[in-house]
Amino acid sequence: MQINLTGHHIDITDALRSYVENKFERMARHFDHVINAHVVLSVEKLAQKAEATLLIDGGKVFADSTHEDMYAAIDALIDKLDRQMLRYKEKKGNHRGNSVAKIAEAEE
């Protein structure tokens, strides 16, 4: 997975970069079909905002999070993305499972 990290009104330090990369390893464990991730970290007055767009086979997934602390915003962002990816994976698996179950019921 390729991670593009961009900062708006914030300097991307090595600590922030490594923190984001470590958190996105968690995404790779659950769902390995992520092709590209574009992460934008920004500061708007007192709010720290983290947003990400993931390019996966089958579409795009977007999430954002705002918090007073950048690390907490990144944590919340990863949690949102993780839930969306698990839901996508389950939906994709259920689609295949339902058709097999319907065929089996039709044959009986």
N, C-alpha and C positions, 0 to 999 in steps of 0.2 A: 504494500500500500504506500502510495506517495502522499506525503502531507505537505501542503503549501500553507505556510503560516505568515499572516500579514498583520501589521499593527497600524491602527489609526490613532494618532495623538498619543502613542506609547512606543517606547523602544522595546523591541523583543530581545530580552536578555537570554543568555545561555540557560539560566535556571528556568525561565518560562518555557523556552523551546524544549528542554529535556522533560519538563513536567507534562507538557502537552503530548509529546511523543510517547512517554510512559503510559499515559492515560489511554491513548489510542491503541496501544497494544492489547488492552482489554477488549476493544471492539473487534480486533482481529481474531481473538480467541473464540468469540461467539459466532462471528460471521466472516468468512474469509473471502467473500466475493466483492469486497470494497476495492474499487479501482483507484480512486483518487479522493482525497479529502482536502477541502479548502477551509481553513480556519481563520477567522478574523477576530482579533482582540482589539477593543476600542475603549476609550475613556470619554465619558460625557458628563462633565461636571463632577459629581460625587459618585456616579454610577459606573461600575466596571462591567463591560458587556463582552460576552464571548458568543460567537455564532459560527456555525459550521454547515457546510454543504457537502454531503457525501455522494459520490457518483458510484452507483452499484449497477450490476447487470440487471436491467429491468426498470431503471429509473433513477431518481434523485431523492435524497432524504435531507431535510433541512431542520435545524433546531437552533434556538438561541436562548441565552440565559443572562440575566442581569443581577448583580449583587454588589455590595460595597467592597468586597475583597475579590481580586482577580482570580485567585486560586479557588475560592468558593464558587465563582461563576463558571470556571472550567469544570469543576466537579459536577455541578448541576447540569451543565451542557452534556457531559459524558453520560450521566444518568438518563437524560432524555433520549439521547441517541441510542443508548443501549436498549431502552424499552421499545423504541421504534423499530430497531433492527430485529429484536426478538419477535415482535408482532409481525413484521414482514416475513420473517423466516417461518413462523407458525402458519401464517396465511398461505404462503407458498406451499408448505408441506400439506396443509389441509386440503388445498385444491386438488392435489394429486391423490390424496387419500380418499377423498369423497368420490372421485370418479371410479376408483378401483372398487370401493364399497358398493356403488350403484351397479356396476357390472356384475359383481358377485351376487347381489340380491336379484338382479334380473335373470340370471341363469338358474336360480332355484325355482 
